[in-house]
Amino acid sequence: MPLLTLVLAALIQGITEFLPVSSSGHLILLPALTGLEDQGQVIDVAVHVGTLFAVILYFWADVRLALGGLPRALRGKTDTEGARLALGLIVATIPVVIFGLILKLTGWDDALRSMTVIGWTMLIFGIVLYWADQTGPTKLKTRDWGLRHALTMGVWQAISLIPGTSRSGITITAARRLGYTRQDGAKLSMLMSIPTIIAAGTLAGIEVAATANGQAARDGAIAAALAFVAALLALTLMMRLLRSVSFTPYVIYRIILGVALLALAYS
């Protein structure tokens, strides 16, 4: 695969995975708008693995806490902070797994991969993010996250399987409506991405394993490494900016891109 395609796919995934602008939507648009070769599922899986390692490294203290509490959470005990976090992440992942299987079995996952769908979801959910960010209270912290809020954010996360919605964008929207601060809402969103990416990556990885070869493996390794670096930098920058900047710049970008895509789709 051309190096340019690998670099662009990795940078797009790495930069947009944790920003509320939809990484999947941008990856779908890459070949459509540039005329380049479609990167294919192998590269899609690889760049997701790269971003997975980036978020684990950035939030390692929280990941370690959740891993330590996982055995107690699996036994139904929530008497430690780690167990509560681990159980919350499990509960938050269930809706997206169920919805993902429904889309896969019905064939709607491919049917929704269109410029028109991405244009509308970019526009609509960008406006919803702005509304939630501007009107939501800012009183809750990560330590206040319970099973009810985990399930609520998990249901919202399931909507992100519609291309252009943005997994981080929709879960941050839910967190802001529930009353979490911008930084803590973003942190919960990023932690929720870990089991979600693992689940999606495992499913996609099984599908492509039979067709992968040595060259595909090398391309995937390059893409994963580049996506890891890009994601780590983007995540670090966003979390720092949230101390003083709202989500409005991302909303403006979504609205502009959504309108442009709709203009192209309907022209």
Secondary structure, DSSP 8 states (H G I E B T S, - for coil): --HHHHHHHHHHHHHHTTTTT-HHHHHHHHHHHH-----HHHHHHHHHHHHHHHHHHHTHHHHHHHHHHHHHHHTT---SHHHHHHHHHHHHHHHHHHHHHHHHHHTHHHHT-SHHHHHHHHHHHHHHHHHHHHHS---B-GGG--HHHHHHHHHHHHHTTSTTS-HHHHHHHHHHHHTB-HHHHHHHHHHHHHHHHHHHHHHHHHHHHTT--HHHHHHHHHHHHHHHHHHHHHHHHHHHHTTT--SHHHHHHHHHHHHHHHHHHH-
